Amino acid sequence: MTIKVVLAGCGNMGYAMLAGWLKSGQLKPAETFVVEPNADLRARAETLGAAASPDAGGLPAGETPKLVVLAVKPQVIRDVTAAYKHLGNGETTFVSVAAGTPVATFEAILGSKTPIIRVMPNTPAAIGKGMMVVYANGNVSPETKSFVEELLSASGAVATIDDEGLMDAVTAVSGSGPAYIFHFIECLTAAAEHAGLPKETAKLLAMQTVFGAASLAAESAEEPGVLRQQVTSPNGTTAAALAVLMGQDRLKNLLTEAVEAARVRSVELGK
């Protein structure tokens, strides 16, 4: 069976994507090939039925995969990409999940005619609840773009952008965003403890409230602002709390400042 997807890097994100592809039936194990130098991570991929090699030289001769998915850290992305230079300027599409590394970098290594897709995922992709944002250069065919989006959908929601420059904003909102929510849960838990609740009860209330509210917002036809108003009785307890959070746009300004700091840093890392 022809190898459709080569996965370069099988850490947490790579493994989560591979597991999603196979579990959903979008790919058969024999259609995948994993390149991972770490023996433990390689063995983990093999338990899913995928063939694996410690380096790109282990890829069977004559194979021209549909995709090479580069799921490695930005610090090593250039060296890893160079190992697949022989597949550049051809039919193989390269898909990168490395934050901050622009398409131009891959074109310089692989050739200007190479089809390249950038993807910004986030960590909830590990449980199929991620947010993946896709940007493709002009060499990517509509059929391949659809194929990639279908694969990514196994890990969560998928959106596309036509301006690569927006990837820095994507990184700042959904890429880094889970950390903001985790910290919010930490803070809400601490506030609950301060109000007198036992530690474990405080943690459960904070996590389940965030989970439930996000789920309701995702499933409701109403805008989040309307849902907020539905919880808020005039002069009630919620109104008292929101007067603190929303007074002088306090929370809005804080999040805007945080997202902008992340966006600027993403721009710096991409240079």
Contacts in CASP RR format, 6 or more apart in sequence:
PFRMAT RR
TARGET T0000
AUTHOR 0000-0000-0000
METHOD contacts of the structure
MODEL  1
MTIKVVLAGCGNMGYAMLAGWLKSGQLKPAETFVVEPNADLRARAETLGA
AASPDAGGLPAGETPKLVVLAVKPQVIRDVTAAYKHLGNGETTFVSVAAG
TPVATFEAILGSKTPIIRVMPNTPAAIGKGMMVVYANGNVSPETKSFVEE
LLSASGAVATIDDEGLMDAVTAVSGSGPAYIFHFIECLTAAAEHAGLPKE
TAKLLAMQTVFGAASLAAESAEEPGVLRQQVTSPNGTTAAALAVLMGQDR
LKNLLTEAVEAARVRSVELGK
1 28 0 8 1.000
1 30 0 8 1.000
1 31 0 8 1.000
2 31 0 8 1.000
2 63 0 8 1.000
3 30 0 8 1.000
3 31 0 8 1.000
3 32 0 8 1.000
3 33 0 8 1.000
3 59 0 8 1.000
3 60 0 8 1.000
3 63 0 8 1.000
3 65 0 8 1.000
4 27 0 8 1.000
4 31 0 8 1.000
4 32 0 8 1.000
4 65 0 8 1.000
4 66 0 8 1.000
4 67 0 8 1.000
5 21 0 8 1.000
5 27 0 8 1.000
5 31 0 8 1.000
5 32 0 8 1.000
5 33 0 8 1.000
5 65 0 8 1.000
5 66 0 8 1.000
5 67 0 8 1.000
5 68 0 8 1.000
5 69 0 8 1.000
5 151 0 8 1.000
6 32 0 8 1.000
6 33 0 8 1.000
6 34 0 8 1.000
6 35 0 8 1.000
6 59 0 8 1.000
6 65 0 8 1.000
6 67 0 8 1.000
6 68 0 8 1.000
6 69 0 8 1.000
6 84 0 8 1.000
7 14 0 8 1.000
7 17 0 8 1.000
7 18 0 8 1.000
7 32 0 8 1.000
7 33 0 8 1.000
7 34 0 8 1.000
7 35 0 8 1.000
7 45 0 8 1.000
7 50 0 8 1.000
7 69 0 8 1.000
7 71 0 8 1.000
8 35 0 8 1.000
8 36 0 8 1.000
8 56 0 8 1.000
8 68 0 8 1.000
8 69 0 8 1.000
8 70 0 8 1.000
8 71 0 8 1.000
8 72 0 8 1.000
8 80 0 8 1.000
8 83 0 8 1.000
8 84 0 8 1.000
9 34 0 8 1.000
9 35 0 8 1.000
9 36 0 8 1.000
9 41 0 8 1.000
9 70 0 8 1.000
9 71 0 8 1.000
9 72 0 8 1.000
9 80 0 8 1.000
10 18 0 8 1.000
10 34 0 8 1.000
10 36 0 8 1.000
10 38 0 8 1.000
10 41 0 8 1.000
10 42 0 8 1.000
10 44 0 8 1.000
10 45 0 8 1.000
10 52 0 8 1.000
10 71 0 8 1.000
11 36 0 8 1.000
11 38 0 8 1.000
11 41 0 8 1.000
11 71 0 8 1.000
12 123 0 8 1.000
12 126 0 8 1.000
13 71 0 8 1.000
13 97 0 8 1.000
13 121 0 8 1.000
13 123 0 8 1.000
13 125 0 8 1.000
13 126 0 8 1.000
14 69 0 8 1.000
14 71 0 8 1.000
14 97 0 8 1.000
15 41 0 8 1.000
15 44 0 8 1.000
15 45 0 8 1.000
16 125 0 8 1.000
16 126 0 8 1.000
16 127 0 8 1.000
16 128 0 8 1.000
16 155 0 8 1.000
17 69 0 8 1.000
17 71 0 8 1.000
17 121 0 8 1.000
17 125 0 8 1.000
17 151 0 8 1.000
17 152 0 8 1.000
17 154 0 8 1.000
17 155 0 8 1.000
18 32 0 8 1.000
18 34 0 8 1.000
18 45 0 8 1.000
18 48 0 8 1.000
18 50 0 8 1.000
19 48 0 8 1.000
20 26 0 8 1.000
20 128 0 8 1.000
20 154 0 8 1.000
20 155 0 8 1.000
21 27 0 8 1.000
21 32 0 8 1.000
21 151 0 8 1.000
21 154 0 8 1.000
22 28 0 8 1.000
22 29 0 8 1.000
22 32 0 8 1.000
22 48 0 8 1.000
22 49 0 8 1.000
22 50 0 8 1.000
23 154 0 8 1.000
24 154 0 8 1.000
26 150 0 8 1.000
26 151 0 8 1.000
26 154 0 8 1.000
27 151 0 8 1.000
29 48 0 8 1.000
29 49 0 8 1.000
29 50 0 8 1.000
29 51 0 8 1.000
30 51 0 8 1.000
32 50 0 8 1.000
32 51 0 8 1.000
33 50 0 8 1.000
33 51 0 8 1.000
33 52 0 8 1.000
33 53 0 8 1.000
33 59 0 8 1.000
33 60 0 8 1.000
33 63 0 8 1.000
33 65 0 8 1.000
34 42 0 8 1.000
34 45 0 8 1.000
34 46 0 8 1.000
34 50 0 8 1.000
34 51 0 8 1.000
34 52 0 8 1.000
34 53 0 8 1.000
35 52 0 8 1.000
35 53 0 8 1.000
35 54 0 8 1.000
35 55 0 8 1.000
35 56 0 8 1.000
35 58 0 8 1.000
35 59 0 8 1.000
36 42 0 8 1.000
36 45 0 8 1.000
36 52 0 8 1.000
36 53 0 8 1.000
36 54 0 8 1.000
37 54 0 8 1.000
37 55 0 8 1.000
39 54 0 8 1.000
42 52 0 8 1.000
42 53 0 8 1.000
42 54 0 8 1.000
43 52 0 8 1.000
45 52 0 8 1.000
46 52 0 8 1.000
53 59 0 8 1.000
55 83 0 8 1.000
56 83 0 8 1.000
56 84 0 8 1.000
57 83 0 8 1.000
64 87 0 8 1.000
64 91 0 8 1.000
64 92 0 8 1.000
65 87 0 8 1.000
65 92 0 8 1.000
66 91 0 8 1.000
66 92 0 8 1.000
66 93 0 8 1.000
66 144 0 8 1.000
66 147 0 8 1.000
67 92 0 8 1.000
67 93 0 8 1.000
67 94 0 8 1.000
67 95 0 8 1.000
67 144 0 8 1.000
67 147 0 8 1.000
67 148 0 8 1.000
67 151 0 8 1.000
68 84 0 8 1.000
68 87 0 8 1.000
68 92 0 8 1.000
68 93 0 8 1.000
68 94 0 8 1.000
68 95 0 8 1.000
69 95 0 8 1.000
69 97 0 8 1.000
70 77 0 8 1.000
70 80 0 8 1.000
70 81 0 8 1.000
70 94 0 8 1.000
70 95 0 8 1.000
70 96 0 8 1.000
70 97 0 8 1.000
70 98 0 8 1.000
71 97 0 8 1.000
72 80 0 8 1.000
72 98 0 8 1.000
73 98 0 8 1.000
74 98 0 8 1.000
74 99 0 8 1.000
74 100 0 8 1.000
74 101 0 8 1.000
74 269 0 8 1.000
74 270 0 8 1.000
77 96 0 8 1.000
77 98 0 8 1.000
77 101 0 8 1.000
77 105 0 8 1.000
78 105 0 8 1.000
78 109 0 8 1.000
81 94 0 8 1.000
81 96 0 8 1.000
81 106 0 8 1.000
81 109 0 8 1.000
81 110 0 8 1.000
82 109 0 8 1.000
84 92 0 8 1.000
84 94 0 8 1.000
84 110 0 8 1.000
85 109 0 8 1.000
85 110 0 8 1.000
87 94 0 8 1.000
87 110 0 8 1.000
88 94 0 8 1.000
88 110 0 8 1.000
88 111 0 8 1.000
88 113 0 8 1.000
88 114 0 8 1.000
89 110 0 8 1.000
89 111 0 8 1.000
89 112 0 8 1.000
89 113 0 8 1.000
89 114 0 8 1.000
90 113 0 8 1.000
90 114 0 8 1.000
90 115 0 8 1.000
92 114 0 8 1.000
92 115 0 8 1.000
93 115 0 8 1.000
93 116 0 8 1.000
93 117 0 8 1.000
93 140 0 8 1.000
93 144 0 8 1.000
93 148 0 8 1.000
94 106 0 8 1.000
94 110 0 8 1.000
94 114 0 8 1.000
94 115 0 8 1.000
94 116 0 8 1.000
94 117 0 8 1.000
95 116 0 8 1.000
95 117 0 8 1.000
95 118 0 8 1.000
95 119 0 8 1.000
95 148 0 8 1.000
96 106 0 8 1.000
96 116 0 8 1.000
96 117 0 8 1.000
96 118 0 8 1.000
96 119 0 8 1.000
97 119 0 8 1.000
97 120 0 8 1.000
97 121 0 8 1.000
99 120 0 8 1.000
99 171 0 8 1.000
99 175 0 8 1.000
99 266 0 8 1.000
99 269 0 8 1.000
100 167 0 8 1.000
100 168 0 8 1.000
100 171 0 8 1.000
100 266 0 8 1.000
100 269 0 8 1.000
100 270 0 8 1.000
101 118 0 8 1.000
101 270 0 8 1.000
102 118 0 8 1.000
102 164 0 8 1.000
102 270 0 8 1.000
103 116 0 8 1.000
103 118 0 8 1.000
103 135 0 8 1.000
103 137 0 8 1.000
103 164 0 8 1.000
106 114 0 8 1.000
106 116 0 8 1.000
107 114 0 8 1.000
107 116 0 8 1.000
107 137 0 8 1.000
110 116 0 8 1.000
113 139 0 8 1.000
114 139 0 8 1.000
115 136 0 8 1.000
115 137 0 8 1.000
115 138 0 8 1.000
115 139 0 8 1.000
115 140 0 8 1.000
115 141 0 8 1.000
115 144 0 8 1.000
116 136 0 8 1.000
116 137 0 8 1.000
116 139 0 8 1.000
116 140 0 8 1.000
117 134 0 8 1.000
117 135 0 8 1.000
117 136 0 8 1.000
117 137 0 8 1.000
117 140 0 8 1.000
117 145 0 8 1.000
117 148 0 8 1.000
118 134 0 8 1.000
118 135 0 8 1.000
118 136 0 8 1.000
118 164 0 8 1.000
118 167 0 8 1.000
119 132 0 8 1.000
119 133 0 8 1.000
119 134 0 8 1.000
119 135 0 8 1.000
119 148 0 8 1.000
119 152 0 8 1.000
120 132 0 8 1.000
120 133 0 8 1.000
120 167 0 8 1.000
120 170 0 8 1.000
120 171 0 8 1.000
120 174 0 8 1.000
120 175 0 8 1.000
121 130 0 8 1.000
121 131 0 8 1.000
121 132 0 8 1.000
121 152 0 8 1.000
121 155 0 8 1.000
121 175 0 8 1.000
122 130 0 8 1.000
122 131 0 8 1.000
122 132 0 8 1.000
122 174 0 8 1.000
122 175 0 8 1.000
122 177 0 8 1.000
122 178 0 8 1.000
123 130 0 8 1.000
123 178 0 8 1.000
124 130 0 8 1.000
124 131 0 8 1.000
124 156 0 8 1.000
124 178 0 8 1.000
125 131 0 8 1.000
125 132 0 8 1.000
125 155 0 8 1.000
125 156 0 8 1.000
126 155 0 8 1.000
128 154 0 8 1.000
128 155 0 8 1.000
128 156 0 8 1.000
129 156 0 8 1.000
130 155 0 8 1.000
130 156 0 8 1.000
130 157 0 8 1.000
131 156 0 8 1.000
131 157 0 8 1.000
131 159 0 8 1.000
131 174 0 8 1.000
131 175 0 8 1.000
132 152 0 8 1.000
132 155 0 8 1.000
132 156 0 8 1.000
132 157 0 8 1.000
132 158 0 8 1.000
132 159 0 8 1.000
133 158 0 8 1.000
133 159 0 8 1.000
133 160 0 8 1.000
133 161 0 8 1.000
133 167 0 8 1.000
133 170 0 8 1.000
133 174 0 8 1.000
134 145 0 8 1.000
134 148 0 8 1.000
134 149 0 8 1.000
134 152 0 8 1.000
134 158 0 8 1.000
134 159 0 8 1.000
134 160 0 8 1.000
134 161 0 8 1.000
135 160 0 8 1.000
135 161 0 8 1.000
135 162 0 8 1.000
135 163 0 8 1.000
135 164 0 8 1.000
135 166 0 8 1.000
135 167 0 8 1.000
136 145 0 8 1.000
136 148 0 8 1.000
136 160 0 8 1.000
145 160 0 8 1.000
149 158 0 8 1.000
149 160 0 8 1.000
152 158 0 8 1.000
161 167 0 8 1.000
161 170 0 8 1.000
167 266 0 8 1.000
168 263 0 8 1.000
168 264 0 8 1.000
168 266 0 8 1.000
168 267 0 8 1.000
169 259 0 8 1.000
169 263 0 8 1.000
171 262 0 8 1.000
171 263 0 8 1.000
171 266 0 8 1.000
172 259 0 8 1.000
172 260 0 8 1.000
172 261 0 8 1.000
172 262 0 8 1.000
172 263 0 8 1.000
172 266 0 8 1.000
173 259 0 8 1.000
176 262 0 8 1.000
180 255 0 8 1.000
180 258 0 8 1.000
181 210 0 8 1.000
184 210 0 8 1.000
185 206 0 8 1.000
185 207 0 8 1.000
185 210 0 8 1.000
188 205 0 8 1.000
188 206 0 8 1.000
188 209 0 8 1.000
188 210 0 8 1.000
189 199 0 8 1.000
189 202 0 8 1.000
189 203 0 8 1.000
189 205 0 8 1.000
189 206 0 8 1.000
189 207 0 8 1.000
190 202 0 8 1.000
192 201 0 8 1.000
192 202 0 8 1.000
192 205 0 8 1.000
192 206 0 8 1.000
193 199 0 8 1.000
193 202 0 8 1.000
196 202 0 8 1.000
197 205 0 8 1.000
213 227 0 8 1.000
216 227 0 8 1.000
217 224 0 8 1.000
217 227 0 8 1.000
220 227 0 8 1.000
222 230 0 8 1.000
228 242 0 8 1.000
231 238 0 8 1.000
232 238 0 8 1.000
232 239 0 8 1.000
232 242 0 8 1.000
233 239 0 8 1.000
244 250 0 8 1.000
245 251 0 8 1.000
246 252 0 8 1.000
END
